[in-house]
Amino acid sequence: MRRLRHTVAGLLVVSALVIIAVWMLFPRGLHRADVERIQVGMNPAEVAEELGRPPDRERVEDIKDNDPRLYMGHMSPPLFDRVDEWESESTMISVRYWRGKVIKADATGGGRWSEFVQWVRSGF
């Protein structure tokens, strides 16, 4: 009877560990590596399709061609006229557009655990 109890307890512990491992490695949102799939020149619909959902937040700024902010600094244009943001449990992806095309995409958050999970999912 004692041996049966130990066997059942061991199976419960192993089952719990397997469930926790699957839960931790199961895709649950966006990761820092997802930003690498976004290419300069993509439009907002392509970006949303690539990330699998529409943005959580959109910000649009109406910038005219004669706006003096366009000609500040060494870049032309140095600004963006739209920003879309996606958030998940540990990562925020921000995509900046100029005239409907991606000019920059970056991610914040994620950390080492998120990178490890991404590494495991990619097959080492």
Backbone as CSV, one residue per row, in Angstrom:
resi,resn,N_x,N_y,N_z,CA_x,CA_y,CA_z,C_x,C_y,C_z
1,MET,0.811,-1.196,0.000,0.000,0.000,0.000,0.860,1.268,0.000
2,ARG,1.928,1.209,0.794,2.827,2.352,0.877,3.508,2.594,-0.465
3,ARG,3.893,1.535,-1.127,4.542,1.651,-2.421,3.589,2.256,-3.454
4,LEU,2.345,1.863,-3.421,1.337,2.409,-4.322,1.153,3.905,-4.084
5,ARG,1.126,4.296,-2.828,0.996,5.722,-2.496,2.181,6.534,-3.034
6,HIS,3.374,6.003,-2.877,4.560,6.693,-3.391,4.540,6.776,-4.914
7,THR,4.078,5.716,-5.560,3.991,5.711,-7.021,2.976,6.749,-7.502
8,VAL,1.824,6.792,-6.867,0.799,7.770,-7.243,1.293,9.187,-6.988
9,ALA,1.941,9.416,-5.859,2.474,10.749,-5.544,3.534,11.150,-6.565
10,GLY,4.395,10.193,-6.933,5.418,10.475,-7.931,4.818,10.819,-9.284
11,LEU,3.787,10.075,-9.675,3.111,10.363,-10.942,2.438,11.727,-10.920
12,LEU,1.854,12.099,-9.794,1.233,13.421,-9.682,2.267,14.535,-9.798
13,VAL,3.414,14.356,-9.166,4.479,15.371,-9.232,5.003,15.486,-10.664
14,VAL,5.258,14.347,-11.308,5.755,14.370,-12.686,4.718,15.008,-13.603
15,SER,3.454,14.655,-13.419,2.386,15.248,-14.240,2.321,16.757,-14.050
16,ALA,2.431,17.207,-12.807,2.405,18.647,-12.527,3.583,19.347,-13.190
17,LEU,4.760,18.736,-13.142,5.937,19.337,-13.785,5.771,19.403,-15.297
18,VAL,5.220,18.372,-15.889,4.988,18.373,-17.344,3.984,19.461,-17.708
19,ILE,2.911,19.583,-16.946,1.906,20.616,-17.219,2.513,22.003,-17.097
20,ILE,3.321,22.233,-16.085,3.967,23.539,-15.907,4.927,23.821,-17.060
21,ALA,5.714,22.805,-17.463,6.658,23.005,-18.570,5.927,23.337,-19.864
22,VAL,4.849,22.615,-20.150,4.075,22.890,-21.365,3.473,24.289,-21.298
23,TRP,2.946,24.664,-20.152,2.355,25.996,-19.989,3.387,27.094,-20.215
24,MET,4.615,26.889,-19.707,5.650,27.914,-19.844,6.166,28.019,-21.271
25,LEU,6.184,26.911,-22.000,6.744,26.924,-23.351,5.690,27.094,-24.434
26,PHE,4.433,27.042,-24.081,3.359,27.194,-25.050,3.292,28.645,-25.498
27,PRO,3.156,28.932,-26.793,3.107,30.313,-27.263,1.924,31.072,-26.662
28,ARG,2.223,32.178,-25.978,1.167,32.951,-25.334,1.247,34.416,-25.705
29,GLY,1.720,34.727,-26.822,1.774,36.137,-27.164,3.023,36.474,-27.952
30,LEU,3.372,37.717,-27.913,4.492,38.222,-28.690,5.789,38.124,-27.910
31,HIS,6.876,38.039,-28.651,8.211,37.998,-28.063,9.112,38.952,-28.835
32,ARG,10.251,39.259,-28.241,11.194,40.194,-28.867,11.573,39.749,-30.282
33,ALA,11.687,38.463,-30.491,12.105,37.952,-31.804,11.059,38.215,-32.881
34,ASP,9.809,38.436,-32.493,8.758,38.692,-33.476,9.004,39.978,-34.254
35,VAL,9.721,40.917,-33.657,9.968,42.188,-34.335,10.880,41.992,-35.551
36,GLU,11.648,40.919,-35.556,12.548,40.656,-36.685,11.788,40.312,-37.962
37,ARG,10.553,39.875,-37.833,9.747,39.538,-39.012,9.183,40.775,-39.696
38,ILE,9.247,41.916,-39.046,8.711,43.162,-39.606,9.799,43.820,-40.444
39,GLN,9.505,44.050,-41.707,10.473,44.616,-42.638,10.156,46.082,-42.924
40,VAL,11.181,46.869,-43.147,11.002,48.258,-43.556,10.232,48.260,-44.868
41,GLY,9.220,49.124,-44.960,8.423,49.234,-46.172,7.087,48.499,-46.113
42,MET,6.886,47.677,-45.073,5.597,46.990,-44.940,4.513,47.998,-44.584
43,ASN,3.270,47.700,-44.956,2.165,48.575,-44.568,1.522,48.043,-43.277
44,PRO,0.645,48.833,-42.632,0.056,48.413,-41.351,-0.694,47.087,-41.424
45,ALA,-1.384,46.817,-42.522,-2.115,45.549,-42.636,-1.157,44.361,-42.678
46,GLU,-0.034,44.509,-43.372,0.956,43.438,-43.440,1.578,43.175,-42.077
47,VAL,1.846,44.247,-41.329,2.430,44.095,-39.996,1.443,43.375,-39.076
48,ALA,0.175,43.785,-39.097,-0.844,43.144,-38.261,-0.981,41.670,-38.631
49,GLU,-0.919,41.358,-39.912,-1.000,39.968,-40.347,0.207,39.174,-39.860
50,GLU,1.373,39.783,-39.934,2.607,39.113,-39.504,2.596,38.828,-38.003
51,LEU,2.049,39.762,-37.218,2.014,39.582,-35.767,0.765,38.838,-35.297
52,GLY,-0.166,38.607,-36.193,-1.309,37.776,-35.873,-2.516,38.478,-35.272
53,ARG,-2.461,39.790,-35.139,-3.600,40.531,-34.587,-3.406,42.017,-34.823
54,PRO,-4.495,42.784,-34.734,-4.356,44.234,-34.893,-3.636,44.835,-33.679
55,PRO,-3.120,46.035,-33.826,-2.397,46.653,-32.706,-3.326,46.957,-31.529
56,ASP,-2.730,46.971,-30.334,-3.483,47.333,-29.134,-3.723,48.842,-29.075
57,ARG,-2.763,49.614,-29.606,-2.887,51.077,-29.621,-2.364,51.616,-30.943
58,GLU,-3.035,52.641,-31.446,-2.587,53.342,-32.656,-2.532,54.827,-32.347
59,ARG,-1.518,55.472,-32.842,-1.418,56.925,-32.698,-1.060,57.498,-34.060
60,VAL,-1.864,58.408,-34.533,-1.648,59.021,-35.844,-1.409,60.510,-35.636
61,GLU,-0.403,61.030,-36.325,-0.090,62.448,-36.256,-0.137,63.014,-37.667
62,ASP,-0.860,64.091,-37.852,-0.989,64.705,-39.169,0.179,65.664,-39.383
63,ILE,1.138,65.256,-40.205,2.315,66.076,-40.486,2.246,66.516,-41.941
64,LYS,2.268,67.801,-42.158,2.218,68.360,-43.516,3.625,68.378,-44.115
65,ASP,3.687,68.404,-45.445,4.988,68.415,-46.125,5.825,69.634,-45.783
66,ASN,5.194,70.757,-45.430,5.966,71.960,-45.130,6.196,72.129,-43.620
67,ASP,5.922,71.102,-42.842,6.144,71.157,-41.395,7.645,71.312,-41.130
68,PRO,8.067,72.331,-40.359,9.500,72.539,-40.125,10.163,71.383,-39.379
69,ARG,9.396,70.599,-38.658,9.992,69.463,-37.940,10.564,68.420,-38.893
70,LEU,10.108,68.424,-40.153,10.620,67.462,-41.122,12.089,67.692,-41.453
71,TYR,12.540,68.891,-41.298,13.882,69.242,-41.766,14.842,69.531,-40.624
72,MET,14.538,69.049,-39.443,15.443,69.197,-38.297,16.494,68.094,-38.369
73,GLY,17.667,68.395,-37.962,18.711,67.378,-37.906,19.205,66.970,-39.278
74,HIS,19.802,65.804,-39.345,20.450,65.337,-40.572,19.564,64.418,-41.408
75,MET,18.483,63.954,-40.840,17.635,63.016,-41.563,16.438,63.746,-42.151
76,SER,15.957,63.253,-43.247,14.750,63.815,-43.821,13.900,62.667,-44.336
77,PRO,12.808,62.327,-43.778,12.198,62.908,-42.594,12.651,62.190,-41.318
78,PRO,12.861,62.927,-40.244,13.279,62.316,-38.987,12.097,61.842,-38.146
79,LEU,10.893,62.087,-38.608,9.707,61.805,-37.817,8.938,60.620,-38.346
80,PHE,7.874,60.315,-37.680,6.938,59.296,-38.115,5.553,59.898,-38.006
81,ASP,4.640,59.410,-38.812,3.290,59.957,-38.759,2.290,58.987,-38.146
82,ARG,2.764,57.778,-37.791,1.882,56.807,-37.139,2.728,55.848,-36.308
83,VAL,2.194,55.474,-35.154,2.838,54.478,-34.301,1.777,53.456,-33.895
84,ASP,2.076,52.184,-34.098,1.217,51.096,-33.633,1.970,50.336,-32.553
85,GLU,1.239,49.905,-31.516,1.869,49.173,-30.425,1.088,47.905,-30.107
86,TRP,1.844,46.837,-29.899,1.295,45.546,-29.494,1.908,45.206,-28.146
87,GLU,1.082,44.696,-27.226,1.584,44.296,-25.916,1.236,42.845,-25.632
88,SER,2.152,42.159,-24.966,1.886,40.817,-24.470,2.321,40.790,-23.010
89,GLU,2.403,39.601,-22.428,2.723,39.488,-21.010,4.057,40.134,-20.652
90,SER,5.035,40.016,-21.528,6.366,40.500,-21.164,7.010,41.407,-22.206
91,THR,6.354,41.651,-23.316,6.984,42.380,-24.413,6.039,43.427,-24.987
92,MET,6.609,44.551,-25.408,5.848,45.537,-26.155,6.570,45.787,-27.470
93,ILE,5.849,45.645,-28.575,6.405,45.907,-29.895,5.832,47.224,-30.388
94,SER,6.720,48.104,-30.824,6.330,49.414,-31.314,6.794,49.537,-32.770
95,VAL,5.867,49.904,-33.650,6.182,50.037,-35.081,5.869,51.465,-35.504
96,ARG,6.857,52.136,-36.106,6.690,53.513,-36.569,6.570,53.522,-38.094
97,TYR,5.652,54.352,-38.575,5.385,54.439,-40.014,5.602,55.868,-40.499
98,TRP,5.979,55.990,-41.757,6.014,57.269,-42.447,5.279,57.057,-43.765
99,ARG,4.177,57.786,-43.922,3.338,57.703,-45.123,2.903,56.270,-45.436
100,GLY,2.501,55.562,-44.374,1.926,54.238,-44.548,2.910,53.097,-44.694
101,LYS,4.206,53.355,-44.522,5.217,52.308,-44.652,6.073,52.274,-43.385
102,VAL,6.473,51.077,-42.967,7.300,50.916,-41.774,8.648,51.579,-41.991
103,ILE,9.062,52.392,-41.018,10.420,52.936,-41.044,11.249,52.378,-39.897
104,LYS,10.577,51.913,-38.818,11.309,51.353,-37.684,10.378,50.494,-36.853
105,ALA,10.916,49.375,-36.366,10.178,48.504,-35.458,11.132,48.067,-34.356
106,ASP,10.670,48.126,-33.115,11.504,47.668,-32.016,10.640,47.058,-30.917
107,ALA,11.320,46.337,-30.028,10.625,45.669,-28.931,11.315,46.013,-27.623
108,THR,10.518,46.108,-26.579,11.048,46.316,-25.232,10.515,45.224,-24.340
109,GLY,11.239,44.953,-23.293,10.819,43.896,-22.369,11.303,42.550,-22.854
110,GLY,10.673,41.511,-22.372,11.057,40.164,-22.784,12.041,39.550,-21.827
111,GLY,13.220,40.072,-21.770,14.225,39.572,-20.841,14.793,38.222,-21.229
112,ARG,15.640,37.694,-20.352,16.340,36.441,-20.630,15.398,35.244,-20.718
113,TRP,14.372,35.176,-19.855,13.468,34.029,-19.893,12.736,33.975,-21.227
114,SER,12.271,35.111,-21.685,11.575,35.158,-22.966,12.504,34.718,-24.098
115,GLU,13.759,35.134,-24.035,14.729,34.722,-25.050,14.984,33.221,-24.986
116,PHE,15.053,32.666,-23.765,15.248,31.230,-23.602,14.073,30.450,-24.202
117,VAL,12.858,30.888,-23.909,11.669,30.228,-24.438,11.674,30.275,-25.957
118,GLN,12.037,31.423,-26.519,12.111,31.552,-27.978,13.166,30.601,-28.548
119,TRP,14.285,30.463,-27.858,15.357,29.580,-28.293,14.883,28.131,-28.279
120,VAL,14.176,27.718,-27.216,13.668,26.353,-27.131,12.654,26.095,-28.239
121,ARG,11.757,27.056,-28.485,10.741,26.889,-29.516,11.348,26.780,-30.912
122,SER,12.473,27.448,-31.126,13.080,27.432,-32.459,13.853,26.132,-32.708
123,GLY,13.936,25.264,-31.724,14.615,23.975,-31.913,16.085,24.017,-31.591
124,PHE,16.485,24.925,-30.717,17.862,25.078,-30.258,18.654,25.694,-31.363
